[in-house]
């Protein structure tokens, strides 16, 4: 089985040109010659999404997720914007179809597109050929170990997979997790790794986007290879028998309700599918037992799990997911350079979805970058902060980050409670720490910047936390994505993300810790 071209969009470009049009993402402008084309905000977002993905099928669900990330809309809204684009692009005058509609599937931007950022677009001057390959067979990428039972050398359609499950059960739709932004390389890397290793755990801090990325990979591979895609919430599906019955139903096997974890049917054992088990750190031991039963019952599956730390299972490969990239600290930041950074781009796109007049300009660019940096490039925090942009200016948002959990209290729509607010995401992980780990994490929040193990010992050790215990707890907190390692010369150092530190400080204020009375704590 070879990996298709899975990137949802190439990297940021300063501008795109096609036919006699010029598209300027930073200015949100479409030019025809020297004239600006009148285009509504949503139509522009649809056009940018299609041009960035020129030459490949973009499903209707993907487009809706990108253009209306926080809103439930009917498919008719998308058709209205496509119709407006066809008129704006003057398809009839050019005698060339720029946007091809693939019935019941989605759209392909077929006009030749050229990027202007020092590199040509993968689709430049070849979009029609790529589009044809997308419909008739998979785009061929680097070869990886085939799945058992996969037909070698046979073309695979790229648009047939589905996510199946009954409402109210543990199965979730990939689109429920939100649109993927700024993770082009991660999507390709993780898809390749899963094809090669067959069981991968995505790790990372709260709100970093583990579930969103994993769901996108599962949906992509299911679509590419016509496999059922099953998305299970580990916290809601601890019973192996219930999980197998849900999976059997998703695979549309007969008598699915009769599946038994102790003796799965031959048809279930032979089923090939892509499975996401989300939130395995809810109860790691139970998740490990569930995974062992699933792997025994489903030897042909590709298994993707998410957790804040490795589960340390046999045959498990770890994919650590970092926050979204920020602009270089030492660079003179222009609006174009800032928008090129995925963290800033996500914030701006979500702010624009909230307030259609929002633009990133030279006067406010430093403030917007400071917001994204203060939020550590964590997607959930960026999205929640952007929800305030219809009421607050960038400088007001930055000032309110001193009390960030009030600003980030708006709940975004998500099928999983821990994905709805930043506080819920952090609290979910904190409550699963041991009592000693909680004490150490709270006390380490005193450090505004990084610290060494010696500094941590001076602050955190007490009569019930020995130095030996601390030296075990520190790497455990790193494993759980609550501390970051920070090499300082010959000594290993540690630091916290700003938002994790703010949460730990709040917990310290209410912990009645005799060593740290609230009045002595930093603001």
N, C-alpha and C positions, 0 to 999 in steps of 0.2 A: 504494500500500500504506500503510495507516495503522497506527500503532503501538498495540498493545493496552495495557491497564492491566497493566504488567509487575511492579509492586512486589510482592515476595513477602510483605511485611508492612508495615503502617503503622509510624510511629515509636513509640517507647516510650510507654505510657500508665500513669498511676498506678493505674488500675483500669478494668475493663470491667464493664458490667452487661448482662444479657439475661434475659428472662422475670423470674423473681424470684430470680435468682442474681447474685452479685457475685464477680468474679475479681480477686484482688490479686497481681500478678506479683512484687512485691518480697517479699511475705511467703509466696509460694507457697501461697496459700490460696484455696479456693472456699467462699463463704458462701451459705447458703440462709436468708434472713432474718438472724437473729443467730447461727445455728448453723453451725459449721464442718463441711463435708461431708468424710467420710472418703474419701480418694482416694490411691492409690498414686503414687509419684514419677513413674513412666513415664506413667501415665494423665494425671497433671497436665500433663506436658510435651506430650503429644498434644493435650490440650484447649487449652492456651495457644497452640500452633502453629495450631490451627484457628480459634480466636477472633481471633487477630491477622490472619488471612487470611480473615475472614468474608466469605461471598458469592462466593468463587472456588474453583475446583477446586484442591485440594492433592493432588498425586500421591502414591501410596504410597511411591515412592522418595524424594520430598522429605521426607515425614514421618519415614521411617526415618532419613534423613540428619540431621535436626534432633534427634530424640529419642535415637538411638543413634549419635552421631557417630564413635565410636572402636570400634564393635563390629559384627561381622557377625551379623545376626539374620535369622530366617525371617519371611516375611510373616504367618505365624500369630501371632507375638508382637504384631504391630500389631492384628490382629483381636481378640485377647484384651483389649487396652487399650480399643479402641472399644466392645466389649461392656460393659466395666466403666463406661465413661463414660455409655452409654445408661441404665444402671441408676441411676447417680449423678444424672443430669439428670432422672430421673423422666419420661421421654418418654411412657410409657403414661398416667401420671396427668395430664400436661398436655395430652394429646391432640395434641401437636405434635412433629414430627420435627425434632430439632435438628441431627443429623448425617446427611446424605444420602450414601449409598454409590452411586457411579457405577461400574457393573460394569467390572472390569479397568482402571479408570482411577485412582480415588482417592476422596476425600471432600470434601464441601462443608458448611461450618457454615451452616445456613440460618436460624437464629433471628436476629431483629433484635438487633444489638449496638450499644451506645453506649459511646464512649470518654469517660473523665473525666480529661482533661489540659488542658482549655480549648478542645478542638476535637472536633467530632463525627467519628466514624468514617466513612470513605467508604461503609461498608456499613450505617450506622445506619438502622434502620427500613426498609431496602430490600433486605435480603439475599436474599429469595426472587427478586426481579426480577433481581438481579445474577447469582445462581446460574443462572437460566434462560438468561441471555444467554451465560454462559460455556459452556454445553453446546451451544446452538444456533448461535452465531456469535461473532465476536470483539467484545470491548468496544472501542468506538471511542475513540481518543485523537487527538492532534494529527496532522495529515496530513504525510507526508513523501514524497519522490520515490519513485514506485513502482518495483519491480523490473521489468526487462524481462520481458514475458510474463505478468505478474500480471494476473489478471482484475480490472478496475476495478469497484468497487461491489458485488462479490459477497461474501457472508459467508464467513468462513474459520473452520473448526473449530479449537479451541484445544488439542486433546488428541491429535493424531494423529502428530506427528513421531517419529522414532526415530533412534537412533545405531546404525550398523551397521558391522561389521568382523569380521575373523577373529581369533581368539585368538592371541596371540604376535606380532602385527604391530604397526605403529606406531600403530594406532587405539586411542584410550582412550575410556572411558565418562565422561560428565560427572560422574556420581555418584562416580567414583573420586577426584575432586579434593576431595571433602568438601562439607559444607553451607555455604551462604552466610549469614553473620550480619552485621548492621549495615551492609549495602550497598544498602539499598532505593533510595535516590536514584541511586547509581552504576549500578545495574542498568538503571533506566529511561533514564538519560542515555546510557549506552553503547549500549543497544539502538537508541535513536533515532539516535545518531550513525552507527552501522553501517548502518542503513537508508538514511540520507541520503548518506553518503560512500562506502560499499561496501568500503573498506579502511581499517581502524583498527588502530593498534598501541597496546596498553596498556603503559605504562611505570611503573616504580616500584622501590623498594628490595627487596632480598632478603626474602622472607617476608611481603610486604605483601598478598599474595592476588591477584596478577594472574591466575594460572591458574584459580583458583576462580571469580573473577568472569567471566572470559572464557568458561569452560565453561558457566556458568549462562546467559549471554546466548545462546550458540550453541544450547543445548538449548531455551531459551525460544522463540527465533525459529523454530527447526526445528519445534517443536511447534505454534506459532501458525499457520505457513504451510505445514505439511505438507511440509517439505523435509528431505532427508537431512542429518544432522549429522555432520561428519567432524572428528575431533580427532587431529591428528598431532603427535608430538614431533619438533621440527626436528632435534634431535641424533641421532635414530634414523632419520631419513628424508631424507638429503641428496641422494639420487639422484632427479631429477625423474621418471624413468620408473617407479621403484618407487612414488613418491608417487601418480602418476596411476593406476597399477594398483590401489593400495589405495582410492583415491577411487572409481574405476569399480566396484570390488567393493562398496563401501558404497552406491553408487547402484543396485546390482543390475543393472548393464548386462551384456548377453551378451558372452562372450569377453573379460572384463575383464583376464585375464592377458596378452592380446595387445596392450594399449594401449602406444603408443610416444610418448615425449615429443616426438619430432621431427614426428610426424604423428598427432596424436590424432584419434580417430574423430569423425565428425559428431555422433553421439549423445552423446559425452562433452562436446564443445564446447557442445552445447545444454543440458547438464544444469544445473539450478538447485539450488544447495546452499548450506549455511552451513559454512564451513571455519575451524577454529582451528589455527594453526600455533604451537605453544607452544615457548618457549625459543629464540627466534631469536638471542639474544646468545651462544649456544654457539659459533657461527661466523658472524658477521654477513655476511661476503662470500658465503659459500655460501648462507646464508638468502636474501640479496638475489637471487642468481641463481635459486634455487628459486622464489621468489615471482614473478619475472619470467616464468619458464616456465609456472607455474601460471596466472597471469593471462592469458597468451596462449592457453593451452589451455582455460581455463574462464572465458570472458568474462561468464558469467551468475552467477558465484558472489558471495557476500558473504564477505569475507576478514577474519578477526580474528587478529592476531598479538600475542605477548607478548614483551617484551624489557626489560632494565633501562634502556635508552636508546633514543631514536628510531633507526630504520634509515636515515632520510633518503632514502627512495625517493619517486619521483614519484607523486602521487595518494595519498600516505599521510597520514592524519590521526592526530594524537597525542592519546591520552587518558591524562594522568598520574593515577595512583592514589595518593592519600595514605594514611597510616596511619589506623586507626580513631580517631574523635574521643574525647577524654578530657574529664572534668569541668572546668569553668572553674577556673583557679588561684586566683582571688580569691573564690570562693564558699565558704560554709559547707556542707560536703558531708554530706548525710544519706544513708542507704541508698537512698532512692528517687531522689535526684538522681544518685548515683553509678551506680546500675543503669540510669538513662536514657542514660548515655554508652555507645556501642557497644563501646568497648574493654573497659570493666568488665563489660558484659553478656556478652561472649564469654568472658572469663576465668571469670566466675561460672557460666555455663552449662556450660563444659567441666569446671570443678571439681566441679559437681554431678553430671555424668555419671560422674565418677570416685568421688565420695563423696556418696551420696544424702542425707546429713544436712547437707551444707554449706548455709549461708545467709549472706547478707551482713547484718551487724548493726551497730549504732551503735558498739560497742566496737572492731570491726576494720575499719570502713569506710575510715578514713584509711590504714591499712596496705595494704589491697587496692588503693586508688587509687594509692598510691605504687609498688606492684608494676607496675601497668599503665603508669604514667608512666615508670618506669625502663626498661621494655621498649618505650617509644616508641609504644605502641598498635599494634605490628606483630603481625598475627594469628598467624603461625606461632610467634613467641616466646611469646605469651600462651597458646596451646594447649599448648605443651610445658611451660611453667611450671605450668599447671593440672594436669598429670599427677602432680605431686608432692603435691597437696592431700589425698590419702588417707593420706599419711605425715607431712606437715609442717603446722605452723600457718602462717597468713599471715605472721606476724613472722619465722618461720624461713625461709620462702621469700624474703622480702625480704632477709634477712641473707645468704643464699646467692647472691644475685645479684652479690655481689662477685666470685664465681667462677662467672659465669653459664653458661659452657659445660659445666660439670659438671652443673648443674641442668637445662640444656636439652639434655642428651645423649640423653634417651629418644627413640627413633625412633617417629614416628607412622606409621601405615599409609599408603603412597602408592605409586602405580605408578612414580613418578619419584624417583630417589635424592636429588636435590637438594632435594626437598620434605619429606624425612623428618626432618632435624635442622637446627637453626639454623646450626651450624658448617658442615654440608655446603652449605647455601644460600649462606653467605658465602664459603666456600672456592671454590665453583664460579665465582663472579664474580671473586674475587681472582686466580685462576690465569689469567684471560683478560686481565689488564692487561699493558701493556708493562712492561719492567724499570724504566723511569723512573717510570711511574705507580705502581708498587709502592713504590718508594723514597719518593716524595712522600707517598703515603697513609700509610705507616707512620710517617713523621716527623710528619705533621700530627696524628696521634693523641696527641701530647704535649699538645696544647691540650685542657684539660678543658671549656672553654666555646667560644664563637665566636672567630674570628680574621679579620683582614683579609689582603689580598694581600701587604701590606708585612710583616706578621708572618710569613706563610708563607714569604716570600722569605728572611727572616733565619734561619729554621729549616731550610728544605729546600734552598736553593741550595748548590751545591758546584761543584767543578771540572768535573764531568760533567753538571750540571743548571744551565743558565744561567737568568737571569731571563726571557728570551724563552721558553725551554722551559717554565718554570713557569707563565707566563701562558697558555700553550696547554694545559697539563696540568690546571689548576684547572677550567676549563669542561668539559673532557673527563670529569673525575671527577663533576661535577654531572650531565652527560648520562647517566652510568652509574649515577646514583642513589646514589653513595657519599658525596657532599657535598651539603649543602643551602645555598642562598643565604640570607643573613640581612642585610637592608639595615640599616645602622647610620648614621643621619644622612645625610651626603653620600657615604659610602663603602660600597661593596658588601662585605659580610662573608660568612663561610662558617661552617658548623658540621657536626658529624656526629651521626647517631643514636647513642645510648649503646652499643647492641650492636655497631654497625659499628666504633665507636671501640675497644671492648674487643677485638674481633677483630684490628684493626690493631695494637693494643698488643702482643698476643700474638705476632703476626708480627714485630714490631720486636724483641722479646726474643730471638728465635731467629735474627735476621738477621745477627748479628755486625757491626752497623753501628758503625764506629769512632767516630762522633760521639755515639752513644748506647749506652754499655755497659749491660747489664741492671741493674746495681746502682744506676744513676742514674735509672732509669725510675720513674714513679709507679705505685703499686699499683692 
